[in-house]
Amino acid sequence: MNKHKLYKEQKPKLSVVVIAFNNELYIEEALESLNEQTYKDMEIVVVNDFSSDKTGEIINDYIADKPQFKAIHLNENSGGCSVPRNTGILNTTGDYIMFLDGDDWYTPKACEKMVEAITRTDSDFVAGQVIRTNNYEIWYHKQIYSKERININVREFTMLLFDSLSVNKIYKRSFLDKNKLSFPEGIHYEDIVFTGKAYFLADSISIIPEPIYYWRVVEDSEVKSITNRRDDFVNFKNRIISHRMFDEFLFNNGDYIYQAPKNNKFLRHDLKLYLNDYPDFNDEYKTKFFNLSHQYLTEVMDKYEFLKLPTDEKILYYFIYINDKKAFDEYVLYRNNDRTTQNRVLIEEGNYYFKPSFWYENDKKFVLMNPPIINYSIQNCEFKNNNLSFYGQAHLNSVNKSEFNFYWILKNKYSKENIRSEFINGKNTFNLDGLSYGDYNFFLVVNHYGVKRNILVKYSEVSGNINLNLKSKKSFLSLLVSSKDSLLLRVRPQRVFSKIKWEIDKRRYINKSISNTKKSMVLEKLIKNLIRKLPVSSKLVIFESHMGKQYSDSPKYIYQRMINDNLKYKYIWSFENPFKIDLPGNPKKVKRGSLKHFYYLNRAKYWVDNQGIAHMANKKRNQIYLQTWHGTPLKKMGYDQENQLNNKALARLSKQVNSWDFFVSPNAYSTEIFKKAFRYPGEILQTGYPRNDILLNYTKNDASKIRDILKLPVDKNIVLFAPTFRDWKTNSVESILADVKEISENTNDDSVILLRLHYLLAEKLKDFPMPSNVRDVSDYDDIQELFIVTDILITDYSSLMFDFSVLCRPIILYCYDWSEYAAKRGVYFNLEKNAPGPFCYNVEQIISFLQNPSLLKDYSGDLKNFRSKFSRLENGESSLDVIKKVFK
């Protein structure tokens, strides 16, 4: 009896369609994987697509004695996978159908597992896992195949769209017949259409987390597979055609609302494959690719879909969408760490943007990028004269050199102390004298308009000498490579006793545990409880200004008046860094927040402060708190703020206010606001601000001393530029620098500009070189002293204007964002209508007044009215008036 005839009379449960074209190297392995399947109730139809090699012969030889196999040899090549697959479907009889390509193979139990799953679940089709032979991990497979999913629908789990393969699935023949589902002929990437339609036509789909299919990927073969022919533009064109066919189906099937997840798959997978290869394309291909991509993206999606993507793809697709090929090509260079033809990385308020060729202000979010790539190098490290010196360079890709600076630090990994390099004789140099023992990590610090990044220096970026050693009197120093492939300076003691002590200290650093911290906290709590019980000393006065950051403001001038008048008190000042500040009168200095600070807060009869310290210790009944405050209010404060304070802030404010016994006010206007804004029922001393006494009492000698400290030429006009802080723009360094540079370049030669910034911004600008006619005076404690030498003040919404008006000197207001500031921060009066000088909206207006200062005389009446309303009480004796009221 004919074995083939006997087999054909029995209808198999499963049919497998194998397609082959010029697969002579692999077709036998594919057929062997089917012959060795544990599942036997199946037929295999092998369709040879008119191969020009020995594929057809190998097929015939292999199936000669295998009745479950059948071969069909096409008379001409179809040019794709669709015709042979459709031919195979028409020549099969099984209830279920699977597909195998002639260069791939199945796992041994693939058919058994798939038939079991589709029988058990009764799904229209079931999908299993694919294994790529090049070990490339497909990220979305983990999400789809992380667990078994029974009887789901693509509309509830759109992640399925990322798996557009047809070969890792088993289909009910009845499902294919019912929906007349076949592979579209005449194009490549037919799976996108076939599988896409299947997803939306199926009532039920199941997923099994089982390896089913081995996908052979031979990227360097002479004849590349269709998916690897990305260097052929027709290949990309076919992919777009298949996606357009799928788009049309979604529309006609009433599933257009799922266009977005379908687009997401196209962007994150299909188009991304070509982006990765784009640098290798020739110019003609690049132009065609860009134009077709632009055409397709604008057909089926809007730009907001790009916001769901990783940064690189978001920016690149946006440039394609707006048809900006120049910026697109520049970003391709940038992300490959190649030099761009122009600097396109911009920074605004701490955010980075890649500049398009044409700006759409509302589209900034589409070009928001990660911090720029930093390239650096170190050459020729050497120990010399107890110094470590080297040549070092750093470059931010596509960033203007004038926008950033850099330096190097060594940081002790145990004690956390660090030292900074100095630039001496063209080399970066660390002075190693007295360096503590330990291991020092080597860091590059890059400061880009106030945004600082610490980069651990890798050995791979170091050339020249390494593994250097140096002996000093006490230490042995080694420059070496750490286990993490980074540069490391190791400092060890030479003497035996020092070595023992170092080992103990090192263990203490390493073993410093939470339990030790808890013990110290418990001990501190006990000590504080004892301190609270100590009596108040009637002769102790504790002062603080701006949370311990400065020796300045009204507390300073009250203190100085008290010591000048020889009042019999003992004085304490609290500072963040008490040893960096020298004070007259030899008061006791304590570190803010320390136990000593807490001790004197509990012992001192008088507290004098300009912000708030009541949260640091509970004020006792017989203590007196003098709140001097720190400015005339323009912006809303306390309970008046537009954005209501949270419960914690409100509780803290309430505690502060309830602790105040006296509150200093500079004028009647401020008094009414303070009462309402703070809900303060206590005594207000309407005396003017003690800090302004110096403005009415300074001498020529005082002014000369201040000029000498600041190294200001005697014959120059002094312009003080002091912009205030915006809560919603915490990093506006780049705009301030741009303004300073423009003012500097356009200021008359007889002028010097003093730049005074909020301390948060000042810290970020500290390392930037300033133009020769600009001095950064942000760390100068007492701004009243700066007023004395200032001829013209430029500010915005700062209370500086109220104090400076005492001097009757010109004030220019730079209020480019007045409407925004008034709306966001809230103000008590319309500054534009009540300004003490010209109200400028841009730098050009400021420059016109600086270049023609005689124009400022036109505003003398406004300044006089402003001074009369806000500074009338200033008489040079405010400190004395306050002292008489409080210290009795």
ChimeraX attribute file (.defattr): number of C-alpha atoms within 10 A of each C-alpha:
attribute: neighborCount
match mode: 1-to-1
recipient: residues
	/A:1	5
	/A:2	7
	/A:3	11
	/A:4	15
	/A:5	10
	/A:6	10
	/A:7	16
	/A:8	13
	/A:9	8
	/A:10	11
	/A:11	15
	/A:12	19
	/A:13	15
	/A:14	26
	/A:15	28
	/A:16	24
	/A:17	25
	/A:18	27
	/A:19	26
	/A:20	26
	/A:21	25
	/A:22	19
	/A:23	22
	/A:24	20
	/A:25	13
	/A:26	18
	/A:27	25
	/A:28	20
	/A:29	16
	/A:30	20
	/A:31	24
	/A:32	15
	/A:33	16
	/A:34	26
	/A:35	17
	/A:36	13
	/A:37	16
	/A:38	14
	/A:39	18
	/A:40	15
	/A:41	15
	/A:42	24
	/A:43	24
	/A:44	29
	/A:45	22
	/A:46	29
	/A:47	27
	/A:48	25
	/A:49	25
	/A:50	20
	/A:51	19
	/A:52	12
	/A:53	13
	/A:54	14
	/A:55	22
	/A:56	24
	/A:57	11
	/A:58	16
	/A:59	23
	/A:60	16
	/A:61	11
	/A:62	14
	/A:63	19
	/A:64	12
	/A:65	11
	/A:66	14
	/A:67	16
	/A:68	19
	/A:69	22
	/A:70	21
	/A:71	18
	/A:72	19
	/A:73	17
	/A:74	15
	/A:75	10
	/A:76	10
	/A:77	15
	/A:78	16
	/A:79	15
	/A:80	17
	/A:81	23
	/A:82	22
	/A:83	21
	/A:84	28
	/A:85	25
	/A:86	17
	/A:87	18
	/A:88	25
	/A:89	21
	/A:90	9
	/A:91	17
	/A:92	22
	/A:93	18
	/A:94	20
	/A:95	16
	/A:96	25
	/A:97	25
	/A:98	24
	/A:99	21
	/A:100	26
	/A:101	25
	/A:102	26
	/A:103	25
	/A:104	22
	/A:105	23
	/A:106	26
	/A:107	18
	/A:108	19
	/A:109	17
	/A:110	23
	/A:111	25
	/A:112	15
	/A:113	18
	/A:114	27
	/A:115	19
	/A:116	13
	/A:117	21
	/A:118	24
	/A:119	15
	/A:120	10
	/A:121	16
	/A:122	16
	/A:123	22
	/A:124	24
	/A:125	29
	/A:126	25
	/A:127	27
	/A:128	23
	/A:129	22
	/A:130	23
	/A:131	19
	/A:132	15
	/A:133	12
	/A:134	11
	/A:135	8
	/A:136	9
	/A:137	10
	/A:138	13
	/A:139	10
	/A:140	16
	/A:141	17
	/A:142	12
	/A:143	11
	/A:144	23
	/A:145	19
	/A:146	14
	/A:147	12
	/A:148	13
	/A:149	16
	/A:150	18
	/A:151	16
	/A:152	15
	/A:153	18
	/A:154	19
	/A:155	15
	/A:156	8
	/A:157	10
	/A:158	16
	/A:159	17
	/A:160	24
	/A:161	23
	/A:162	21
	/A:163	20
	/A:164	19
	/A:165	17
	/A:166	20
	/A:167	24
	/A:168	24
	/A:169	24
	/A:170	25
	/A:171	25
	/A:172	21
	/A:173	21
	/A:174	12
	/A:175	19
	/A:176	19
	/A:177	10
	/A:178	10
	/A:179	12
	/A:180	8
	/A:181	17
	/A:182	20
	/A:183	20
	/A:184	19
	/A:185	16
	/A:186	13
	/A:187	18
	/A:188	23
	/A:189	24
	/A:190	27
	/A:191	19
	/A:192	23
	/A:193	22
	/A:194	21
	/A:195	22
	/A:196	26
	/A:197	19
	/A:198	23
	/A:199	20
	/A:200	20
	/A:201	18
	/A:202	17
	/A:203	15
	/A:204	18
	/A:205	24
	/A:206	21
	/A:207	26
	/A:208	21
	/A:209	17
	/A:210	19
	/A:211	18
	/A:212	24
	/A:213	21
	/A:214	21
	/A:215	19
	/A:216	17
	/A:217	18
	/A:218	14
	/A:219	13
	/A:220	8
	/A:221	9
	/A:222	7
	/A:223	11
	/A:224	13
	/A:225	14
	/A:226	13
	/A:227	14
	/A:228	16
	/A:229	14
	/A:230	17
	/A:231	15
	/A:232	12
	/A:233	16
	/A:234	13
	/A:235	18
	/A:236	22
	/A:237	16
	/A:238	16
	/A:239	20
	/A:240	20
	/A:241	18
	/A:242	20
	/A:243	21
	/A:244	16
	/A:245	17
	/A:246	21
	/A:247	21
	/A:248	13
	/A:249	17
	/A:250	19
	/A:251	13
	/A:252	10
	/A:253	12
	/A:254	10
	/A:255	14
	/A:256	14
	/A:257	11
	/A:258	16
	/A:259	16
	/A:260	15
	/A:261	17
	/A:262	21
	/A:263	21
	/A:264	19
	/A:265	21
	/A:266	19
	/A:267	19
	/A:268	17
	/A:269	16
	/A:270	17
	/A:271	17
	/A:272	16
	/A:273	15
	/A:274	15
	/A:275	17
	/A:276	11
	/A:277	11
	/A:278	19
	/A:279	14
	/A:280	11
	/A:281	17
	/A:282	10
	/A:283	11
	/A:284	9
	/A:285	16
	/A:286	16
	/A:287	13
	/A:288	14
	/A:289	20
	/A:290	20
	/A:291	15
	/A:292	14
	/A:293	20
	/A:294	20
	/A:295	14
	/A:296	16
	/A:297	19
	/A:298	14
	/A:299	11
	/A:300	12
	/A:301	15
	/A:302	13
	/A:303	16
	/A:304	13
	/A:305	16
	/A:306	22
	/A:307	15
	/A:308	11
	/A:309	15
	/A:310	11
	/A:311	15
	/A:312	16
	/A:313	18
	/A:314	23
	/A:315	25
	/A:316	23
	/A:317	26
	/A:318	26
	/A:319	24
	/A:320	23
	/A:321	23
	/A:322	15
	/A:323	18
	/A:324	18
	/A:325	20
	/A:326	13
	/A:327	23
	/A:328	20
	/A:329	18
	/A:330	23
	/A:331	25
	/A:332	18
	/A:333	17
	/A:334	20
	/A:335	14
	/A:336	12
	/A:337	15
	/A:338	13
	/A:339	15
	/A:340	18
	/A:341	12
	/A:342	11
	/A:343	16
	/A:344	20
	/A:345	22
	/A:346	19
	/A:347	25
	/A:348	14
	/A:349	16
	/A:350	19
	/A:351	14
	/A:352	17
	/A:353	21
	/A:354	23
	/A:355	18
	/A:356	22
	/A:357	14
	/A:358	9
	/A:359	9
	/A:360	10
	/A:361	7
	/A:362	7
	/A:363	12
	/A:364	15
	/A:365	13
	/A:366	21
	/A:367	21
	/A:368	20
	/A:369	20
	/A:370	12
	/A:371	16
	/A:372	21
	/A:373	15
	/A:374	15
	/A:375	12
	/A:376	16
	/A:377	17
	/A:378	19
	/A:379	16
	/A:380	14
	/A:381	22
	/A:382	21
	/A:383	19
	/A:384	11
	/A:385	12
	/A:386	16
	/A:387	15
	/A:388	20
	/A:389	23
	/A:390	20
	/A:391	16
	/A:392	19
	/A:393	14
	/A:394	18
	/A:395	18
	/A:396	21
	/A:397	21
	/A:398	23
	/A:399	20
	/A:400	14
	/A:401	13
	/A:402	10
	/A:403	17
	/A:404	20
	/A:405	19
	/A:406	18
	/A:407	19
	/A:408	23
	/A:409	19
	/A:410	21
	/A:411	20
	/A:412	22
	/A:413	14
	/A:414	16
	/A:415	16
	/A:416	13
	/A:417	12
	/A:418	15
	/A:419	15
	/A:420	16
	/A:421	16
	/A:422	16
	/A:423	14
	/A:424	10
	/A:425	7
	/A:426	11
	/A:427	16
	/A:428	21
	/A:429	22
	/A:430	21
	/A:431	16
	/A:432	16
	/A:433	12
	/A:434	11
	/A:435	16
	/A:436	17
	/A:437	22
	/A:438	22
	/A:439	22
	/A:440	24
	/A:441	20
	/A:442	21
	/A:443	21
	/A:444	22
	/A:445	19
	/A:446	21
	/A:447	20
	/A:448	26
	/A:449	27
	/A:450	25
	/A:451	18
	/A:452	15
	/A:453	15
	/A:454	15
	/A:455	14
	/A:456	17
	/A:457	21
	/A:458	19
	/A:459	18
	/A:460	12
	/A:461	13
	/A:462	18
	/A:463	13
	/A:464	10
	/A:465	12
	/A:466	17
	/A:467	13
	/A:468	14
	/A:469	14
	/A:470	17
	/A:471	15
	/A:472	14
	/A:473	10
	/A:474	14
	/A:475	21
	/A:476	16
	/A:477	24
	/A:478	19
	/A:479	22
	/A:480	17
	/A:481	17
	/A:482	15
	/A:483	8
	/A:484	9
	/A:485	13
	/A:486	18
	/A:487	25
	/A:488	26
	/A:489	23
	/A:490	20
	/A:491	22
	/A:492	21
	/A:493	22
	/A:494	15
	/A:495	12
	/A:496	9
	/A:497	9
	/A:498	15
	/A:499	15
	/A:500	12
	/A:501	11
	/A:502	17
	/A:503	15
	/A:504	12
	/A:505	16
	/A:506	16
	/A:507	11
	/A:508	12
	/A:509	14
	/A:510	12
	/A:511	10
	/A:512	11
	/A:513	10
	/A:514	9
	/A:515	9
	/A:516	11
	/A:517	11
	/A:518	11
	/A:519	11
	/A:520	12
	/A:521	12
	/A:522	12
	/A:523	11
	/A:524	13
	/A:525	12
	/A:526	11
	/A:527	13
	/A:528	16
	/A:529	10
	/A:530	11
	/A:531	18
	/A:532	18
	/A:533	10
	/A:534	11
	/A:535	13
	/A:536	19
	/A:537	16
	/A:538	14
	/A:539	15
	/A:540	18
	/A:541	24
	/A:542	26
	/A:543	24
	/A:544	26
	/A:545	24
	/A:546	17
	/A:547	15
	/A:548	20
	/A:549	18
	/A:550	20
	/A:551	22
	/A:552	20
	/A:553	25
	/A:554	26
	/A:555	28
	/A:556	23
	/A:557	21
	/A:558	24
	/A:559	23
	/A:560	16
	/A:561	17
	/A:562	19
	/A:563	18
	/A:564	11
	/A:565	10
	/A:566	10
	/A:567	12
	/A:568	10
	/A:569	13
	/A:570	17
	/A:571	21
	/A:572	20
	/A:573	25
	/A:574	26
	/A:575	23
	/A:576	16
	/A:577	14
	/A:578	17
	/A:579	10
	/A:580	8
	/A:581	13
	/A:582	11
	/A:583	13
	/A:584	9
	/A:585	14
	/A:586	11
	/A:587	16
	/A:588	13
	/A:589	21
	/A:590	23
	/A:591	17
	/A:592	20
	/A:593	14
	/A:594	11
	/A:595	15
	/A:596	15
	/A:597	21
	/A:598	19
	/A:599	18
	/A:600	23
	/A:601	29
	/A:602	25
	/A:603	24
	/A:604	25
	/A:605	23
	/A:606	24
	/A:607	25
	/A:608	25
	/A:609	25
	/A:610	22
	/A:611	15
	/A:612	23
	/A:613	20
	/A:614	21
	/A:615	13
	/A:616	13
	/A:617	16
	/A:618	14
	/A:619	24
	/A:620	17
	/A:621	9
	/A:622	13
	/A:623	19
	/A:624	20
	/A:625	25
	/A:626	24
	/A:627	26
	/A:628	28
	/A:629	22
	/A:630	21
	/A:631	18
	/A:632	23
	/A:633	19
	/A:634	20
	/A:635	18
	/A:636	18
	/A:637	18
	/A:638	18
	/A:639	16
	/A:640	18
	/A:641	15
	/A:642	14
	/A:643	11
	/A:644	11
	/A:645	14
	/A:646	8
	/A:647	9
	/A:648	9
	/A:649	12
	/A:650	14
	/A:651	12
	/A:652	13
	/A:653	19
	/A:654	17
	/A:655	17
	/A:656	19
	/A:657	18
	/A:658	15
	/A:659	23
	/A:660	22
	/A:661	18
	/A:662	20
	/A:663	22
	/A:664	25
	/A:665	26
	/A:666	27
	/A:667	20
	/A:668	16
	/A:669	13
	/A:670	17
	/A:671	19
	/A:672	12
	/A:673	21
	/A:674	22
	/A:675	15
	/A:676	14
	/A:677	15
	/A:678	17
	/A:679	15
	/A:680	18
	/A:681	13
	/A:682	14
	/A:683	12
	/A:684	19
	/A:685	22
	/A:686	18
	/A:687	20
	/A:688	26
	/A:689	31
	/A:690	28
	/A:691	25
	/A:692	27
	/A:693	22
	/A:694	17
	/A:695	20
	/A:696	14
	/A:697	11
	/A:698	13
	/A:699	11
	/A:700	9
	/A:701	9
	/A:702	15
	/A:703	16
	/A:704	15
	/A:705	13
	/A:706	15
	/A:707	17
	/A:708	12
	/A:709	8
	/A:710	15
	/A:711	10
	/A:712	18
	/A:713	13
	/A:714	11
	/A:715	8
	/A:716	14
	/A:717	18
	/A:718	22
	/A:719	22
	/A:720	24
	/A:721	26
	/A:722	22
	/A:723	20
	/A:724	16
	/A:725	18
	/A:726	14
	/A:727	10
	/A:728	11
	/A:729	11
	/A:730	12
	/A:731	22
	/A:732	19
	/A:733	23
	/A:734	20
	/A:735	14
	/A:736	17
	/A:737	17
	/A:738	13
	/A:739	16
	/A:740	20
	/A:741	16
	/A:742	14
	/A:743	20
	/A:744	20
	/A:745	13
	/A:746	14
	/A:747	20
	/A:748	16
	/A:749	12
	/A:750	11
	/A:751	19
	/A:752	21
	/A:753	26
	/A:754	24
	/A:755	21
	/A:756	22
	/A:757	21
	/A:758	14
	/A:759	13
	/A:760	12
	/A:761	20
	/A:762	18
	/A:763	13
	/A:764	17
	/A:765	23
	/A:766	15
	/A:767	16
	/A:768	18
	/A:769	13
	/A:770	16
	/A:771	12
	/A:772	9
	/A:773	17
	/A:774	21
	/A:775	18
	/A:776	19
	/A:777	20
	/A:778	20
	/A:779	16
	/A:780	14
	/A:781	15
	/A:782	16
	/A:783	17
	/A:784	19
	/A:785	21
	/A:786	19
	/A:787	25
	/A:788	21
	/A:789	21
	/A:790	22
	/A:791	17
	/A:792	21
	/A:793	24
	/A:794	23
	/A:795	20
	/A:796	24
	/A:797	22
	/A:798	18
	/A:799	16
	/A:800	22
	/A:801	26
	/A:802	21
	/A:803	24
	/A:804	23
	/A:805	22
	/A:806	24
	/A:807	17
	/A:808	15
	/A:809	19
	/A:810	22
	/A:811	28
	/A:812	24
	/A:813	24
	/A:814	22
	/A:815	20
	/A:816	14
	/A:817	12
	/A:818	18
	/A:819	10
	/A:820	11
	/A:821	17
	/A:822	18
	/A:823	11
	/A:824	16
	/A:825	17
	/A:826	18
	/A:827	19
	/A:828	13
	/A:829	13
	/A:830	11
	/A:831	17
	/A:832	14
	/A:833	9
	/A:834	13
	/A:835	18
	/A:836	26
	/A:837	25
	/A:838	22
	/A:839	21
	/A:840	20
	/A:841	14
	/A:842	13
	/A:843	16
	/A:844	14
	/A:845	14
	/A:846	20
	/A:847	19
	/A:848	14
	/A:849	16
	/A:850	20
	/A:851	14
	/A:852	11
	/A:853	12
	/A:854	9
	/A:855	13
	/A:856	17
	/A:857	13
	/A:858	11
	/A:859	16
	/A:860	17
	/A:861	12
	/A:862	17
	/A:863	22
	/A:864	17
	/A:865	15
	/A:866	21
	/A:867	22
	/A:868	13
	/A:869	13
	/A:870	21
	/A:871	23
	/A:872	15
	/A:873	20
	/A:874	22
	/A:875	18
	/A:876	19
	/A:877	19
	/A:878	25
	/A:879	25
	/A:880	17
	/A:881	16
	/A:882	22
	/A:883	16
	/A:884	10
	/A:885	10
	/A:886	14
	/A:887	15
	/A:888	5
